[in-house]
Amino acid sequence: MKFNIEIIRAEHMGFCFGVREAVDEVHKYVDMNKGQIYVLGMLVHNEFVIEKLLNKGVIFVSEEEVINEETPLKKGDMVIIRAHGTTQNVQKKLLEIGVKLIDMACIYVKSARDQVVIWEQRGYKSVFIGDKDHPEVKGITSYGMKPLIFSSLDELKNSDLDINEKWVFLFQTTYNKFIFQEINDYIINKFINYKVVKTICGATHQRQTAIEKLSQEVDAVFIIGSEQSSNTKKLYQISKKINEKSYLIKNKEDIEKYMLEGVTKVGVSAGASTPEELIAIIENKIKELID
Ligand code: F3S
């Protein structure tokens, strides 16, 4: 049976520019064949990307291994730091070994690091809103003197910060824009000497708004990406709430014919860590099933 199905992409989807730059950089150095390339941490939460790099001989090392001196790293090796950055301490350890360090931390992450330093030099105490266990948050806050970290408005409300102090508030780059607004309103009403620095990047919000719109306009939605990727999962959750026929697709084997039954328009989106190559593979598989 031949289906007649239109595939519609979300307006914003797939790699954000920070991740794209970091992944391209790793491929560039591997292809230059200048010796062993190491990457610090998970470059992206996507098995497809990681496997490709592993096949090219890239070695991944963790922050914990660097701190505990359990890596095979030696002087002159090249280490690329992922888009979400790392802590000052890890960078220091790597430089002590004598490796060539390429910091591919995204410009939003670098800017947040700079802002912590600038406002603390101006006499403000820093507060960071975000997930304290996330590598990006650990990395940015390591540039501050001793930033306080809160994950939510409730935590901030319960913190009892002295309103007579000067406070600077910064946010995880992927923080939800609507919750940011609520927190901002709270800060304006509560504090006297404060500065709110909006260190949020638009990529996550754009992808979420786009899937919210698309999932209302199609009969089924395929969200492409890894279960390890929190932003991919979030896209799936938003879509599923609106469109019952929403599916999280890791690879082409996940697509089954029943998903397309009775469907005339299928929406496609992908997390910020999903490469274009994988999106194209999935779209081709859909076309094969249609034919
Ligand atoms: Fe940068 Fe935003 Fe991506 S901070 S790494 S562009 S999600």
py3Dmol code that shows the C-alpha trace and the ligand (Angstrom):
import py3Dmol

protein = """\
ATOM      1  CA  MET A   1       0.000   0.000   0.000  1.00  0.00           C
ATOM      2  CA  LYS A   2       1.331   3.462  -0.876  1.00  0.00           C
ATOM      3  CA  PHE A   3       0.782   6.239   1.671  1.00  0.00           C
ATOM      4  CA  ASN A   4       0.599   9.862   0.711  1.00  0.00           C
ATOM      5  CA  ILE A   5       2.412  11.595   3.540  1.00  0.00           C
ATOM      6  CA  GLU A   6       3.976  15.016   3.805  1.00  0.00           C
ATOM      7  CA  ILE A   7       7.048  15.402   6.033  1.00  0.00           C
ATOM      8  CA  ILE A   8       7.219  18.785   7.773  1.00  0.00           C
ATOM      9  CA  ARG A   9      10.268  19.931   9.733  1.00  0.00           C
ATOM     10  CA  ALA A  10      10.022  22.115  12.840  1.00  0.00           C
ATOM     11  CA  GLU A  11      11.157  25.673  12.205  1.00  0.00           C
ATOM     12  CA  HIS A  12      14.059  25.218  14.648  1.00  0.00           C
ATOM     13  CA  MET A  13      15.595  21.814  15.282  1.00  0.00           C
ATOM     14  CA  GLY A  14      18.840  19.864  15.515  1.00  0.00           C
ATOM     15  CA  PHE A  15      22.348  21.026  16.417  1.00  0.00           C
ATOM     16  CA  CYS A  16      22.606  24.406  18.119  1.00  0.00           C
ATOM     17  CA  PHE A  17      25.542  26.453  16.856  1.00  0.00           C
ATOM     18  CA  GLY A  18      27.666  25.825  19.979  1.00  0.00           C
ATOM     19  CA  VAL A  19      27.435  22.054  19.576  1.00  0.00           C
ATOM     20  CA  ARG A  20      27.918  22.244  15.803  1.00  0.00           C
ATOM     21  CA  GLU A  21      31.114  24.262  16.194  1.00  0.00           C
ATOM     22  CA  ALA A  22      32.509  21.858  18.803  1.00  0.00           C
ATOM     23  CA  VAL A  23      31.706  18.723  16.775  1.00  0.00           C
ATOM     24  CA  ASP A  24      33.103  20.267  13.560  1.00  0.00           C
ATOM     25  CA  GLU A  25      36.274  21.231  15.383  1.00  0.00           C
ATOM     26  CA  VAL A  26      36.867  17.670  16.603  1.00  0.00           C
ATOM     27  CA  HIS A  27      36.351  16.267  13.088  1.00  0.00           C
ATOM     28  CA  LYS A  28      38.643  18.950  11.696  1.00  0.00           C
ATOM     29  CA  TYR A  29      41.535  18.005  13.996  1.00  0.00           C
ATOM     30  CA  VAL A  30      41.020  14.258  13.517  1.00  0.00           C
ATOM     31  CA  ASP A  31      41.045  14.684   9.736  1.00  0.00           C
ATOM     32  CA  MET A  32      44.240  16.750   9.929  1.00  0.00           C
ATOM     33  CA  ASN A  33      45.837  13.601  11.342  1.00  0.00           C
ATOM     34  CA  LYS A  34      48.012  15.428  13.843  1.00  0.00           C
ATOM     35  CA  GLY A  35      48.186  12.699  16.442  1.00  0.00           C
ATOM     36  CA  GLN A  36      45.843  11.436  19.105  1.00  0.00           C
ATOM     37  CA  ILE A  37      42.805  13.630  19.782  1.00  0.00           C
ATOM     38  CA  TYR A  38      41.127  13.566  23.172  1.00  0.00           C
ATOM     39  CA  VAL A  39      37.754  15.058  24.037  1.00  0.00           C
ATOM     40  CA  LEU A  40      36.890  16.072  27.564  1.00  0.00           C
ATOM     41  CA  GLY A  41      33.482  14.773  28.644  1.00  0.00           C
ATOM     42  CA  MET A  42      30.533  13.776  26.481  1.00  0.00           C
ATOM     43  CA  LEU A  43      30.826  16.067  23.475  1.00  0.00           C
ATOM     44  CA  VAL A  44      27.100  15.653  22.823  1.00  0.00           C
ATOM     45  CA  HIS A  45      24.483  13.308  24.217  1.00  0.00           C
ATOM     46  CA  ASN A  46      24.045  11.423  20.999  1.00  0.00           C
ATOM     47  CA  GLU A  47      25.309   7.888  20.359  1.00  0.00           C
ATOM     48  CA  PHE A  48      25.400   8.411  16.575  1.00  0.00           C
ATOM     49  CA  VAL A  49      27.873  11.310  16.880  1.00  0.00           C
ATOM     50  CA  ILE A  50      29.967   9.652  19.580  1.00  0.00           C
ATOM     51  CA  GLU A  51      30.263   6.376  17.705  1.00  0.00           C
ATOM     52  CA  LYS A  52      31.450   8.131  14.566  1.00  0.00           C
ATOM     53  CA  LEU A  53      34.197   9.860  16.544  1.00  0.00           C
ATOM     54  CA  LEU A  54      35.162   6.674  18.381  1.00  0.00           C
ATOM     55  CA  ASN A  55      35.520   4.969  14.990  1.00  0.00           C
ATOM     56  CA  LYS A  56      37.847   7.751  13.933  1.00  0.00           C
ATOM     57  CA  GLY A  57      40.016   7.019  16.966  1.00  0.00           C
ATOM     58  CA  VAL A  58      38.968   9.868  19.279  1.00  0.00           C
ATOM     59  CA  ILE A  59      39.411   9.082  22.974  1.00  0.00           C
ATOM     60  CA  PHE A  60      36.980  10.527  25.520  1.00  0.00           C
ATOM     61  CA  VAL A  61      38.235  11.344  28.999  1.00  0.00           C
ATOM     62  CA  SER A  62      36.105  12.408  31.936  1.00  0.00           C
ATOM     63  CA  GLU A  63      36.661  15.256  34.364  1.00  0.00           C
ATOM     64  CA  GLU A  64      36.886  12.764  37.188  1.00  0.00           C
ATOM     65  CA  GLU A  65      39.671  10.882  35.398  1.00  0.00           C
ATOM     66  CA  VAL A  66      41.578  14.136  34.856  1.00  0.00           C
ATOM     67  CA  ILE A  67      41.253  15.152  38.523  1.00  0.00           C
ATOM     68  CA  ASN A  68      42.261  11.655  39.717  1.00  0.00           C
ATOM     69  CA  GLU A  69      45.129  11.542  37.211  1.00  0.00           C
ATOM     70  CA  GLU A  70      43.761   8.379  35.629  1.00  0.00           C
ATOM     71  CA  THR A  71      44.037   9.383  31.972  1.00  0.00           C
ATOM     72  CA  PRO A  72      46.635   8.283  29.405  1.00  0.00           C
ATOM     73  CA  LEU A  73      47.237  11.989  28.606  1.00  0.00           C
ATOM     74  CA  LYS A  74      50.792  13.195  28.141  1.00  0.00           C
ATOM     75  CA  LYS A  75      52.590  16.388  27.166  1.00  0.00           C
ATOM     76  CA  GLY A  76      51.736  17.583  23.664  1.00  0.00           C
ATOM     77  CA  ASP A  77      48.450  15.646  23.322  1.00  0.00           C
ATOM     78  CA  MET A  78      45.504  17.620  22.060  1.00  0.00           C
ATOM     79  CA  VAL A  79      42.431  17.913  24.280  1.00  0.00           C
ATOM     80  CA  ILE A  80      39.218  19.525  23.061  1.00  0.00           C
ATOM     81  CA  ILE A  81      36.758  20.817  25.646  1.00  0.00           C
ATOM     82  CA  ARG A  82      33.074  20.391  24.771  1.00  0.00           C
ATOM     83  CA  ALA A  83      30.531  23.183  24.203  1.00  0.00           C
ATOM     84  CA  HIS A  84      29.327  23.240  27.815  1.00  0.00           C
ATOM     85  CA  GLY A  85      32.830  23.904  29.088  1.00  0.00           C
ATOM     86  CA  THR A  86      34.522  22.641  32.233  1.00  0.00           C
ATOM     87  CA  THR A  87      35.811  23.853  35.590  1.00  0.00           C
ATOM     88  CA  GLN A  88      38.894  25.996  36.119  1.00  0.00           C
ATOM     89  CA  ASN A  89      40.352  23.204  38.187  1.00  0.00           C
ATOM     90  CA  VAL A  90      40.125  20.663  35.376  1.00  0.00           C
ATOM     91  CA  GLN A  91      41.654  23.144  32.918  1.00  0.00           C
ATOM     92  CA  LYS A  92      44.501  23.775  35.344  1.00  0.00           C
ATOM     93  CA  LYS A  93      45.145  20.037  35.725  1.00  0.00           C
ATOM     94  CA  LEU A  94      45.208  19.601  31.952  1.00  0.00           C
ATOM     95  CA  LEU A  95      47.627  22.488  31.496  1.00  0.00           C
ATOM     96  CA  GLU A  96      49.894  21.020  34.183  1.00  0.00           C
ATOM     97  CA  ILE A  97      50.172  17.861  32.073  1.00  0.00           C
ATOM     98  CA  GLY A  98      51.242  20.089  29.187  1.00  0.00           C
ATOM     99  CA  VAL A  99      48.489  19.199  26.731  1.00  0.00           C
ATOM    100  CA  LYS A 100      47.364  21.534  23.947  1.00  0.00           C
ATOM    101  CA  LEU A 101      43.992  22.714  25.107  1.00  0.00           C
ATOM    102  CA  ILE A 102      41.254  23.763  22.716  1.00  0.00           C
ATOM    103  CA  ASP A 103      38.368  25.233  24.639  1.00  0.00           C
ATOM    104  CA  MET A 104      35.256  24.872  22.507  1.00  0.00           C
ATOM    105  CA  ALA A 105      32.970  26.192  25.248  1.00  0.00           C
ATOM    106  CA  CYS A 106      30.113  27.967  23.507  1.00  0.00           C
ATOM    107  CA  ILE A 107      30.154  31.791  23.431  1.00  0.00           C
ATOM    108  CA  TYR A 108      27.157  31.879  25.789  1.00  0.00           C
ATOM    109  CA  VAL A 109      29.059  29.772  28.317  1.00  0.00           C
ATOM    110  CA  LYS A 110      32.195  31.921  27.969  1.00  0.00           C
ATOM    111  CA  SER A 111      30.124  35.061  28.340  1.00  0.00           C
ATOM    112  CA  ALA A 112      28.473  33.737  31.540  1.00  0.00           C
ATOM    113  CA  ARG A 113      31.931  32.966  32.971  1.00  0.00           C
ATOM    114  CA  ASP A 114      33.060  36.527  32.183  1.00  0.00           C
ATOM    115  CA  GLN A 115      29.940  38.030  33.739  1.00  0.00           C
ATOM    116  CA  VAL A 116      30.495  36.203  37.034  1.00  0.00           C
ATOM    117  CA  VAL A 117      34.005  37.624  37.237  1.00  0.00           C
ATOM    118  CA  ILE A 118      33.043  41.170  36.152  1.00  0.00           C
ATOM    119  CA  TRP A 119      30.187  41.560  38.658  1.00  0.00           C
ATOM    120  CA  GLU A 120      32.111  40.024  41.531  1.00  0.00           C
ATOM    121  CA  GLN A 121      34.923  42.519  40.823  1.00  0.00           C
ATOM    122  CA  ARG A 122      32.296  45.244  41.139  1.00  0.00           C
ATOM    123  CA  GLY A 123      31.496  44.012  44.635  1.00  0.00           C
ATOM    124  CA  TYR A 124      28.458  41.844  43.939  1.00  0.00           C
ATOM    125  CA  LYS A 125      27.982  38.375  45.391  1.00  0.00           C
ATOM    126  CA  SER A 126      26.888  35.904  42.771  1.00  0.00           C
ATOM    127  CA  VAL A 127      23.866  33.648  42.642  1.00  0.00           C
ATOM    128  CA  PHE A 128      23.517  31.106  39.887  1.00  0.00           C
ATOM    129  CA  ILE A 129      20.170  29.561  38.967  1.00  0.00           C
ATOM    130  CA  GLY A 130      20.457  26.136  37.370  1.00  0.00           C
ATOM    131  CA  ASP A 131      21.157  22.462  37.904  1.00  0.00           C
ATOM    132  CA  LYS A 132      24.166  22.248  40.242  1.00  0.00           C
ATOM    133  CA  ASP A 133      25.103  18.800  38.918  1.00  0.00           C
ATOM    134  CA  HIS A 134      25.261  19.935  35.297  1.00  0.00           C
ATOM    135  CA  PRO A 135      28.827  20.253  33.906  1.00  0.00           C
ATOM    136  CA  GLU A 136      28.034  23.673  32.451  1.00  0.00           C
ATOM    137  CA  VAL A 137      26.904  25.019  35.839  1.00  0.00           C
ATOM    138  CA  LYS A 138      29.894  23.500  37.605  1.00  0.00           C
ATOM    139  CA  GLY A 139      32.143  25.045  34.973  1.00  0.00           C
ATOM    140  CA  ILE A 140      30.722  28.579  34.998  1.00  0.00           C
ATOM    141  CA  THR A 141      30.419  28.805  38.781  1.00  0.00           C
ATOM    142  CA  SER A 142      34.029  27.664  39.180  1.00  0.00           C
ATOM    143  CA  TYR A 143      35.020  31.092  37.796  1.00  0.00           C
ATOM    144  CA  GLY A 144      33.279  32.848  40.679  1.00  0.00           C
ATOM    145  CA  MET A 145      34.495  33.382  44.226  1.00  0.00           C
ATOM    146  CA  LYS A 146      31.832  31.233  45.811  1.00  0.00           C
ATOM    147  CA  PRO A 147      28.557  31.530  43.900  1.00  0.00           C
ATOM    148  CA  LEU A 148      25.422  30.216  45.554  1.00  0.00           C
ATOM    149  CA  ILE A 149      23.529  27.829  43.281  1.00  0.00           C
ATOM    150  CA  PHE A 150      19.744  27.368  43.343  1.00  0.00           C
ATOM    151  CA  SER A 151      17.800  25.150  40.993  1.00  0.00           C
ATOM    152  CA  SER A 152      14.390  26.825  41.288  1.00  0.00           C
ATOM    153  CA  LEU A 153      12.431  29.848  42.452  1.00  0.00           C
ATOM    154  CA  ASP A 154      11.333  27.955  45.562  1.00  0.00           C
ATOM    155  CA  GLU A 155      14.939  27.256  46.512  1.00  0.00           C
ATOM    156  CA  LEU A 156      15.762  30.915  46.010  1.00  0.00           C
ATOM    157  CA  LYS A 157      12.772  31.987  48.135  1.00  0.00           C
ATOM    158  CA  ASN A 158      13.816  29.640  50.951  1.00  0.00           C
ATOM    159  CA  SER A 159      17.423  30.785  50.860  1.00  0.00           C
ATOM    160  CA  ASP A 160      17.056  33.835  53.068  1.00  0.00           C
ATOM    161  CA  LEU A 161      19.579  35.951  51.170  1.00  0.00           C
ATOM    162  CA  ASP A 162      20.374  39.230  52.910  1.00  0.00           C
ATOM    163  CA  ILE A 163      18.600  41.912  50.869  1.00  0.00           C
ATOM    164  CA  ASN A 164      21.082  44.544  52.071  1.00  0.00           C
ATOM    165  CA  GLU A 165      23.905  42.849  50.156  1.00  0.00           C
ATOM    166  CA  LYS A 166      24.665  43.427  46.456  1.00  0.00           C
ATOM    167  CA  TRP A 167      23.639  40.369  44.434  1.00  0.00           C
ATOM    168  CA  VAL A 168      24.176  39.408  40.819  1.00  0.00           C
ATOM    169  CA  PHE A 169      21.892  36.685  39.426  1.00  0.00           C
ATOM    170  CA  LEU A 170      22.977  34.509  36.503  1.00  0.00           C
ATOM    171  CA  PHE A 171      21.268  31.568  34.812  1.00  0.00           C
ATOM    172  CA  GLN A 172      22.097  28.240  33.193  1.00  0.00           C
ATOM    173  CA  THR A 173      22.168  28.813  29.412  1.00  0.00           C
ATOM    174  CA  THR A 174      19.354  26.321  28.803  1.00  0.00           C
ATOM    175  CA  TYR A 175      17.125  27.674  31.571  1.00  0.00           C
ATOM    176  CA  ASN A 176      13.423  27.937  30.741  1.00  0.00           C
ATOM    177  CA  LYS A 177      12.557  31.472  29.620  1.00  0.00           C
ATOM    178  CA  PHE A 178       9.147  31.513  31.311  1.00  0.00           C
ATOM    179  CA  ILE A 179      10.557  30.422  34.667  1.00  0.00           C
ATOM    180  CA  PHE A 180      13.326  32.989  34.211  1.00  0.00           C
ATOM    181  CA  GLN A 181      10.598  35.631  33.924  1.00  0.00           C
ATOM    182  CA  GLU A 182       8.987  34.524  37.213  1.00  0.00           C
ATOM    183  CA  ILE A 183      12.361  34.565  38.973  1.00  0.00           C
ATOM    184  CA  ASN A 184      13.183  37.965  37.512  1.00  0.00           C
ATOM    185  CA  ASP A 185       9.868  39.379  38.822  1.00  0.00           C
ATOM    186  CA  TYR A 186      10.602  37.941  42.258  1.00  0.00           C
ATOM    187  CA  ILE A 187      14.096  39.481  42.304  1.00  0.00           C
ATOM    188  CA  ILE A 188      12.790  42.916  41.261  1.00  0.00           C
ATOM    189  CA  ASN A 189      10.244  42.902  44.088  1.00  0.00           C
ATOM    190  CA  LYS A 190      12.503  41.483  46.772  1.00  0.00           C
ATOM    191  CA  PHE A 191      16.015  42.901  46.340  1.00  0.00           C
ATOM    192  CA  ILE A 192      17.391  46.441  46.465  1.00  0.00           C
ATOM    193  CA  ASN A 193      20.935  46.186  45.107  1.00  0.00           C
ATOM    194  CA  TYR A 194      20.823  43.605  42.383  1.00  0.00           C
ATOM    195  CA  LYS A 195      21.774  42.879  38.814  1.00  0.00           C
ATOM    196  CA  VAL A 196      20.082  40.215  36.708  1.00  0.00           C
ATOM    197  CA  VAL A 197      22.242  38.939  33.861  1.00  0.00           C
ATOM    198  CA  LYS A 198      20.232  37.010  31.317  1.00  0.00           C
ATOM    199  CA  THR A 199      22.760  34.350  30.400  1.00  0.00           C
ATOM    200  CA  ILE A 200      20.138  32.196  28.680  1.00  0.00           C
ATOM    201  CA  CYS A 201      20.696  31.109  25.098  1.00  0.00           C
ATOM    202  CA  GLY A 202      17.766  31.063  22.688  1.00  0.00           C
ATOM    203  CA  ALA A 203      18.398  27.627  21.140  1.00  0.00           C
ATOM    204  CA  THR A 204      16.412  25.554  23.634  1.00  0.00           C
ATOM    205  CA  HIS A 205      13.491  27.952  23.751  1.00  0.00           C
ATOM    206  CA  GLN A 206      13.324  28.210  19.946  1.00  0.00           C
ATOM    207  CA  ARG A 207      13.206  24.429  19.570  1.00  0.00           C
ATOM    208  CA  GLN A 208      10.540  24.073  22.248  1.00  0.00           C
ATOM    209  CA  THR A 209       8.332  26.813  20.807  1.00  0.00           C
ATOM    210  CA  ALA A 210       8.701  25.337  17.312  1.00  0.00           C
ATOM    211  CA  ILE A 211       7.641  21.837  18.392  1.00  0.00           C
ATOM    212  CA  GLU A 212       4.713  23.224  20.358  1.00  0.00           C
ATOM    213  CA  LYS A 213       3.456  24.811  17.139  1.00  0.00           C
ATOM    214  CA  LEU A 214       4.250  21.934  14.789  1.00  0.00           C
ATOM    215  CA  SER A 215       2.738  19.175  16.934  1.00  0.00           C
ATOM    216  CA  GLN A 216      -0.658  20.898  16.635  1.00  0.00           C
ATOM    217  CA  GLU A 217      -0.481  20.988  12.846  1.00  0.00           C
ATOM    218  CA  VAL A 218       0.428  17.373  12.019  1.00  0.00           C
ATOM    219  CA  ASP A 219      -0.985  13.877  12.587  1.00  0.00           C
ATOM    220  CA  ALA A 220       2.175  12.345  14.051  1.00  0.00           C
ATOM    221  CA  VAL A 221       5.498  13.669  15.340  1.00  0.00           C
ATOM    222  CA  PHE A 222       8.943  12.081  15.273  1.00  0.00           C
ATOM    223  CA  ILE A 223      11.404  13.595  17.717  1.00  0.00           C
ATOM    224  CA  ILE A 224      14.868  12.432  16.724  1.00  0.00           C
ATOM    225  CA  GLY A 225      17.584  12.116  19.320  1.00  0.00           C
ATOM    226  CA  SER A 226      18.986  10.191  22.225  1.00  0.00           C
ATOM    227  CA  GLU A 227      17.207   9.198  25.425  1.00  0.00           C
ATOM    228  CA  GLN A 228      20.334  10.533  27.170  1.00  0.00           C
ATOM    229  CA  SER A 229      19.682  14.018  25.851  1.00  0.00           C
ATOM    230  CA  SER A 230      17.541  16.036  28.241  1.00  0.00           C
ATOM    231  CA  ASN A 231      16.590  18.636  25.642  1.00  0.00           C
ATOM    232  CA  THR A 232      15.457  15.893  23.215  1.00  0.00           C
ATOM    233  CA  LYS A 233      13.338  14.320  25.945  1.00  0.00           C
ATOM    234  CA  LYS A 234      11.844  17.715  26.741  1.00  0.00           C
ATOM    235  CA  LEU A 235      10.852  18.191  23.074  1.00  0.00           C
ATOM    236  CA  TYR A 236       9.216  14.772  23.159  1.00  0.00           C
ATOM    237  CA  GLN A 237       7.286  15.592  26.354  1.00  0.00           C
ATOM    238  CA  ILE A 238       5.981  18.877  24.932  1.00  0.00           C
ATOM    239  CA  SER A 239       4.912  17.160  21.720  1.00  0.00           C
ATOM    240  CA  LYS A 240       3.328  14.164  23.455  1.00  0.00           C
ATOM    241  CA  LYS A 241       1.134  16.433  25.571  1.00  0.00           C
ATOM    242  CA  ILE A 242      -0.291  17.993  22.422  1.00  0.00           C
ATOM    243  CA  ASN A 243      -0.130  15.117  19.969  1.00  0.00           C
ATOM    244  CA  GLU A 244      -0.734  11.566  21.199  1.00  0.00           C
ATOM    245  CA  LYS A 245       1.098  10.148  18.173  1.00  0.00           C
ATOM    246  CA  SER A 246       4.502  11.492  19.190  1.00  0.00           C
ATOM    247  CA  TYR A 247       7.504   9.180  19.076  1.00  0.00           C
ATOM    248  CA  LEU A 248      11.064   9.475  20.348  1.00  0.00           C
ATOM    249  CA  ILE A 249      13.266   8.044  17.589  1.00  0.00           C
ATOM    250  CA  LYS A 250      16.896   7.128  18.303  1.00  0.00           C
ATOM    251  CA  ASN A 251      17.647   5.449  14.986  1.00  0.00           C
ATOM    252  CA  LYS A 252      15.881   4.243  11.864  1.00  0.00           C
ATOM    253  CA  GLU A 253      15.166   0.828  13.435  1.00  0.00           C
ATOM    254  CA  ASP A 254      12.789   2.568  15.861  1.00  0.00           C
ATOM    255  CA  ILE A 255      10.385   3.517  13.079  1.00  0.00           C
ATOM    256  CA  GLU A 256       7.526   1.111  12.530  1.00  0.00           C
ATOM    257  CA  LYS A 257       4.838   1.131   9.889  1.00  0.00           C
ATOM    258  CA  TYR A 258       1.931   1.446  12.364  1.00  0.00           C
ATOM    259  CA  MET A 259       3.287   4.887  13.367  1.00  0.00           C
ATOM    260  CA  LEU A 260       2.374   6.183   9.919  1.00  0.00           C
ATOM    261  CA  GLU A 261      -1.030   4.544   9.562  1.00  0.00           C
ATOM    262  CA  GLY A 262      -3.805   7.079   8.996  1.00  0.00           C
ATOM    263  CA  VAL A 263      -1.213   9.868   8.892  1.00  0.00           C
ATOM    264  CA  THR A 264      -1.106  12.459   6.105  1.00  0.00           C
ATOM    265  CA  LYS A 265       1.294  14.943   7.721  1.00  0.00           C
ATOM    266  CA  VAL A 266       4.248  13.877   9.852  1.00  0.00           C
ATOM    267  CA  GLY A 267       6.192  16.447  11.847  1.00  0.00           C
ATOM    268  CA  VAL A 268       9.913  16.055  12.467  1.00  0.00           C
ATOM    269  CA  SER A 269      12.077  17.686  15.108  1.00  0.00           C
ATOM    270  CA  ALA A 270      15.402  16.900  16.764  1.00  0.00           C
ATOM    271  CA  GLY A 271      17.272  17.826  19.932  1.00  0.00           C
ATOM    272  CA  ALA A 272      20.197  20.255  19.957  1.00  0.00           C
ATOM    273  CA  SER A 273      22.602  17.287  20.018  1.00  0.00           C
ATOM    274  CA  THR A 274      21.132  15.464  17.009  1.00  0.00           C
ATOM    275  CA  PRO A 275      23.170  15.759  13.779  1.00  0.00           C
ATOM    276  CA  GLU A 276      21.676  16.587  10.392  1.00  0.00           C
ATOM    277  CA  GLU A 277      22.988  13.296   9.032  1.00  0.00           C
ATOM    278  CA  LEU A 278      20.792  11.293  11.413  1.00  0.00           C
ATOM    279  CA  ILE A 279      17.761  13.472  10.665  1.00  0.00           C
ATOM    280  CA  ALA A 280      18.228  12.767   6.940  1.00  0.00           C
ATOM    281  CA  ILE A 281      18.496   9.000   7.596  1.00  0.00           C
ATOM    282  CA  ILE A 282      15.205   9.065   9.520  1.00  0.00           C
ATOM    283  CA  GLU A 283      13.463  11.094   6.838  1.00  0.00           C
ATOM    284  CA  ASN A 284      14.647   8.648   4.171  1.00  0.00           C
ATOM    285  CA  LYS A 285      13.347   5.739   6.205  1.00  0.00           C
ATOM    286  CA  ILE A 286       9.941   7.429   6.450  1.00  0.00           C
ATOM    287  CA  LYS A 287       9.956   7.913   2.668  1.00  0.00           C
ATOM    288  CA  GLU A 288      10.888   4.230   2.147  1.00  0.00           C
ATOM    289  CA  LEU A 289       7.952   3.153   4.293  1.00  0.00           C
ATOM    290  CA  ILE A 290       5.611   5.497   2.427  1.00  0.00           C
ATOM    291  CA  ASP A 291       6.648   3.907  -0.870  1.00  0.00           C
TER     292      ASP A 291
END
"""
ligand_1 = """\
7
F3S
Fe 25.594 27.165 23.311
Fe 23.050 27.301 23.698
Fe 24.016 25.315 22.387
S 24.613 27.753 25.183
S 26.012 25.009 23.276
S 24.058 27.450 21.729
S 22.350 25.198 23.825
"""
view = py3Dmol.view(width=600, height=400)
view.addModel(protein, "pdb")
view.setStyle({"model": 0}, {"cartoon": {"style": "trace"}})
view.addModel(ligand_1, "xyz")
view.setStyle({"model": 1}, {"stick": {}})
view.zoomTo()
view.show()
